[in-house]
Amino acid sequence: MENNSLSINGQRLWDSLMDLARIGATKKGGNCRLALSPLDGQGRDLVVGWMKQAGLTITVDQVGNIFGRRAGRNNALAPVMTGSHLDTQPTGGKFDGCFGVLAGLEVMRTLQDHGVTTEAPLELAVWTNEEGTRFVPVMMGSGVFAGKFSLDTALDACDADGKRVRDELQAIGYAGAAPVGGRPIGAYFEAHIEQGPILENEDKVIGVVTGSLGLRWYDVTVDGMEMHAGPTPMPLRRDALFAATHLMQAVINIANDHQPDGRGTVGVVQVHPGSRNVIPGRVSFTVDLRHQDAASLSEMDASLRQACAQVQGQHGVRVDLKDVQYFPPTPFDASLVGMVRAAAEQAKLPHRDIPTGAGHDAVYIASIAPTAMIFVPCKDGISHNEIEDAKPEHLEAGCNVLLAVMLARSC
C-alpha cells in the first residue's frame, strides 16, 4: 500500500477518546483529571497500555513525560514526534490535549496495521501538567524539557494542599529515571482542537497554525480617594473606579486597533472598599494583551502605558502598572507549516492559516525543534468547559492530516 493512500480508523480514534473520557468523567459530560492525581495516573496507565499494544517502546523521564518510540529503518535519525497532554482543567472537556495524544496513537496504530516502516523513527509524547491548574508553572513537562525552567523548580512545586510534584509522581508511578530533555527531535507536530470559534464560524475543517500569539500580562492598580457618596460633589471626586473604567475600555480599543490578531482582556477586577455608598478609593485589575507580531505587541504595550499616564493626569488618581509576564510571539517552522497546508489541500479539506492564542506544549518545543500544529474546530469555540465538543469527522480529518505530515517528514 502506498503511504499516500493510508487513512486512519476514525471510529477507533473516537472510541479511544470516549474510553479515556470515562476516567474522571463529570456530570455535565466533561472530565476532571488534574495533573498527577490518581485519575491522571489511571488515564496514563490506559494510554500507555495502548501505546505498548501499538508496538511502542516506553520511556518516562524525571518529570513524568512519557515517550513512546516506534523504530524506523534508520534509527540514527532524529525522530519525528507528535503529542500533547492528558491532564485536564477541573471542569474540562474530553478533547483538549487528549485529542493530540490519541491522534498520535492512532497514527502509530495505522502504521502498525499496514506494516509500514518509516525511514526515521517516530515518537509519541505525553507531556506532564500542561494545564497548570493543580501545579505551576503551566506547561511544566515541556517547559523543563525545553530548558525554560529547572527540573527542581518543577519537582518542588506544591499544590494548594502542600503536596509536591516529586511525591505525586511517585504516588502514581510516573517518577521516571530518564533525564529530562536532550532527546533529539527532527520535527514536532501537535494536533489540537482550536479552543476558539474561528474555524467553525468560517466552516473550515483544518487550521494551519502559523505560530502562537505573544502575550503580555499586567496588574494595574488605580488609587483615588474613598469618600462619602452623598456629600461629595461630582467635580471634587477622585473616583478610582471611574478612572479605571477608562483604562479598561482602552485595553479593548488597543486590541481593536491591532486587528486581526490583537487581543485585549480585563479578566479580574477588585474594588475597594466595596461599599454601596462609598466612592471607590482603589481598583485593581488584570490586563492580558496578545498579538502574533512582536512589533505590534510592543506598540500595544506603549499604548497601554500612554493611556495609564493620561488617566492619571486627567482624573487626579495614581496609576501603577506592573509587568507580570511576557511570552514573545513564537512563529512555527515555515517548512512544517507548509506541509500541513499541503496535506489539507491534498485531502481537499477546507482550511485556513491561523495563529494559536492559547499556550500549548508545542510553543515550548518550537524553541528547540522544528514545530507545527494542526487545529480542528470545536463546537461554538468552547473549551476549558465540560460541554466542550468536536465532530468525529473533524477529528478524523485532523488525524489524517497528522498521518500525512508525519509520513512525509519521516520517509
TORFI-734506 format. One line per 8 residues: for each residue x, y, z of C-alpha. Coordinates in steps of 0.5 Angstrom, whole numbers, always signed. Each point is the difference from the previous one (the first is absolute). Layout:
<atoms>
X:Y:Z  ...
</atoms>
This chain:
<atoms>
+0:+0:+0  +3:+7:-2  +1:+4:+6  -5:+6:-3  -6:-5:+0  +1:-1:+7  -6:+2:+5  -1:+0:+7
-6:-4:+3  -5:+6:+2  -4:-5:+4  +6:-3:+4  +2:+7:+2  -7:+2:+2  -1:-6:+4  +7:+1:+4
-2:+7:+1  -6:-2:+3  +3:-5:+4  +5:+4:+3  -5:+5:+2  -3:-5:+5  +5:+1:+4  -1:+7:+4
-7:+1:-3  -4:+5:+2  -8:+1:+1  +0:+5:-6  +4:-5:-5  +7:+3:+1  +6:-2:+4  +4:+1:+6
+7:-3:+0  +4:+5:+4  +8:-1:-1  +3:-5:+4  -7:-2:+3  -2:-7:+1  -4:+1:-6  +5:+2:-4
+4:-6:+2  -6:-4:-3  +0:+4:-6  +7:-1:-1  +0:-7:+1  -5:-1:-5  +3:+3:-6  +7:-3:+2
-3:-7:-1  -3:+2:-6  +7:+3:-3  +3:-7:+2  -5:-3:-4  +2:+4:-6  +7:-2:+1  +3:+6:+3
+6:+0:+5  -2:+4:+6  +5:+5:+4  -2:+4:+6  +4:+6:+2  +1:+3:+6  -5:+5:+0  -5:-5:-3
+0:+1:-7  -2:-6:-4  +3:-2:-7  -2:-6:-4  +5:-2:-5  -1:-3:-7  +6:-2:-3  +2:+2:-7
+5:-3:-6  +5:+5:+3  +0:+1:+7  +6:+4:+0  -5:+6:-3  -4:+4:+5  -7:-2:+1  -6:+3:-3
-4:+2:+6  -7:+1:+2  -4:+1:+6  -4:+4:+5  -2:-1:+8  -6:-4:+4  -1:+5:+6  -6:+4:+0
-3:+6:+3  -4:-1:+6  -6:+1:-5  +3:-2:-6  -2:-4:-6  +1:-6:-4  +4:+2:-6  +5:+6:+3
+7:-4:+0  -3:-7:-1  -1:+1:-7  +7:+2:-1  +3:-6:+4  -6:-5:-3  +1:+2:-7  +8:-1:+0
-2:-7:+3  -5:-1:-6  +6:+2:-5  +4:-6:+3  -6:-5:+0  -1:+1:-7  +7:-1:-2  +0:-6:+4
-6:-2:-3  +3:+0:-7  +7:-2:+2  +3:+7:-2  +7:+1:+2  +3:+8:-1  +7:+2:-1  +0:+4:+6
-2:-3:+7  -7:+3:+3  -2:+2:+7  -6:+2:+3  +1:+5:+6  -5:+0:+6  +2:+7:+4  -1:+1:+7
-4:+5:+3  -2:+4:-6  -6:+4:+3  +4:+3:+6  -7:-1:+5  +3:-4:+5  +7:+2:+0  +4:+6:-3
+4:+1:-5  -5:-1:-5  +2:-5:-6  +5:-3:+5  +3:-6:-3  +1:+3:-7  +3:+6:+4  +5:-4:+3
+2:-4:-6  +1:+7:-4  +4:+3:+6  -5:+5:+1  +1:-1:+8  +4:-5:+4  -2:-8:+2  +0:+2:+7
-5:+6:-1  -5:-5:-3  +1:-5:+5  +0:+4:+6  -7:+4:-2  -5:-1:+5  -8:+0:-1  -5:+3:+5
+1:-6:+5  +7:+1:+0  +1:-7:-4  +7:+0:-4  +0:-2:-8  +6:-4:+2  -4:-4:+5  -6:+0:-4
+4:-3:-6  +2:-6:+5  -7:-1:+2  -3:-1:-7  +6:-4:-2  +3:+5:-5  +6:+3:+3  +5:-3:-6
+7:-1:+0  +2:+3:-7  +3:+7:+0  -5:+6:-2  +2:+3:-7  +6:-2:-4  -4:-4:-4  +0:+2:-8
-6:+2:-4  +0:+0:-7  -7:+3:+0  -5:+1:+4  -8:+0:-2  -5:+1:+5  -8:-1:-2  -5:+4:+5
-7:+3:+0  +0:+7:-2  -3:+2:+7  -3:+6:-4  -5:+2:-5  +3:+2:-6  +0:-7:-4  -7:-2:+2
-2:+7:-2  +3:+0:-7  -1:-7:-1  +7:-2:+0  +2:-7:+2  +7:+1:+1  +4:+5:+3  +7:+1:-3
+3:+3:+6  +6:+5:-1  +2:+1:+7  -2:+3:+7  -2:+7:+2  +5:+3:+4  -3:+2:+7  +1:+6:+5
-4:+0:+7  +0:+5:+4  -3:+2:+7  -3:+7:+1  -2:+4:+6  -3:+7:+0  +0:+4:+6  -5:+5:+1
-4:+2:+7  -5:-3:+3  -6:+5:+2  -7:+0:+2  -4:-1:-6  -5:+5:+2  +3:+7:+3  +6:-1:-6
-2:+4:-6  +2:-3:-6  +5:+5:-3  +4:-1:+7  +0:-7:+0  +7:-5:-1  -4:-6:-2  +4:-6:-1
-5:-4:-4  -2:+6:-5  +7:+1:-2  +2:-8:+0  -6:-1:-5  +3:+5:-5  +6:-5:+0  -4:-6:+0
-3:+3:-7  +7:+2:-2  +2:-7:+0  -6:-2:-4  +2:+6:-5  +7:-2:+0  -1:-7:-3  -6:+2:-5
+6:+5:-3  +4:-6:-1  -4:-5:-4  -1:-5:-2  +5:-3:+5  -1:+5:+6  -3:-3:+7  -1:+4:+6
-4:-2:+6  -1:+2:+7  -1:-6:+4  +0:+1:+7  -3:+7:+4  +0:+1:+7  -3:+7:+3  +2:+3:+7
-3:+1:+5  -6:-4:-4  -6:+4:+4  -6:+3:-4  +0:+7:+3  +8:+1:+0  +4:+3:-6  +5:-6:-2
+7:+2:+2  +4:-6:-3  -2:-4:-6  +5:-6:-2  -1:-4:-7  +4:-4:-4  +2:+1:-8  +1:-5:-5
+3:+3:-7  +2:-5:-5  +2:+0:-8  +4:-4:-4  +4:+5:-3  +6:+3:+5  +0:+7:-2  -8:+0:+0
+0:-2:+7  +5:+5:+2  -4:+5:-3  -6:-2:+4  +5:+0:+7  +2:+7:-2  -8:+2:-1  -2:-3:+7
+6:+4:+3  -2:+6:-3  -8:-1:+2  +3:-1:+7  +3:+7:+0  -6:+3:-3  -5:-3:+5  +5:+2:+6
+0:+7:-3  -7:+1:-1  -3:-3:+6  +4:+2:+6  +2:-7:+1  +6:-4:+1  +1:-6:-5  +5:-5:+1
+1:-5:-6  +4:-7:+2  +3:-4:-5  -2:-8:+2  +2:-4:-6  +3:+0:-7  +0:-5:-5  +2:+2:-7
-3:-2:-7  +2:-7:-2  +0:-1:-7  +0:-7:-2  +4:-3:-5  -2:+2:-7  +2:-7:-4  -4:-4:+5
-6:+5:+0  +0:+0:-8  +0:-8:+1  -6:+1:+4  -3:+4:-5  +1:-4:-6  -2:-6:+4  -7:+3:+1
+0:+3:-8  +2:-7:-2  -6:-3:+4  -5:+5:-3  -1:+3:+8  -3:+7:+1  +6:+3:+3  +3:+7:+2
+6:+3:+4  -1:+1:+7  +4:+2:+6  -1:-3:+7  -2:+5:+5  +1:-6:+5  +6:-3:+3  +2:-7:-2
+6:-4:+1  +1:+1:-7  +2:+7:+2  +6:-2:+4  +2:-6:-4  +1:+5:-6  +5:+4:+3  +5:-7:+0
-3:-3:-6  -4:+1:-7  -7:+0:+2  -7:+1:-3  -7:-1:+3  -7:-3:-3  -6:+3:+2  -7:-3:-1
-7:+4:+2  -3:-1:+7  -8:+2:+1  -1:+7:+1  +7:+1:+1  -1:-2:+7  +6:-3:+4  +2:-1:+7
-7:-2:+2  -4:-6:+1  -4:+1:-6  +6:+0:-5  -2:-4:-6  +3:-2:-7  -3:-3:-6  +3:-7:-1
+1:+1:-8  +4:+6:+2  +5:-3:+5  +1:-6:-5  +2:+5:-6  +5:+4:+5  +3:-7:+2  +0:-2:-8
+4:+7:-1  +5:-2:+6  +1:-7:-3  +1:+3:-7  +5:+5:+3  +4:-5:+5  +1:-5:-6  +2:+6:-5
+5:+2:+5  +3:-7:+3  +0:-3:-7
</atoms>
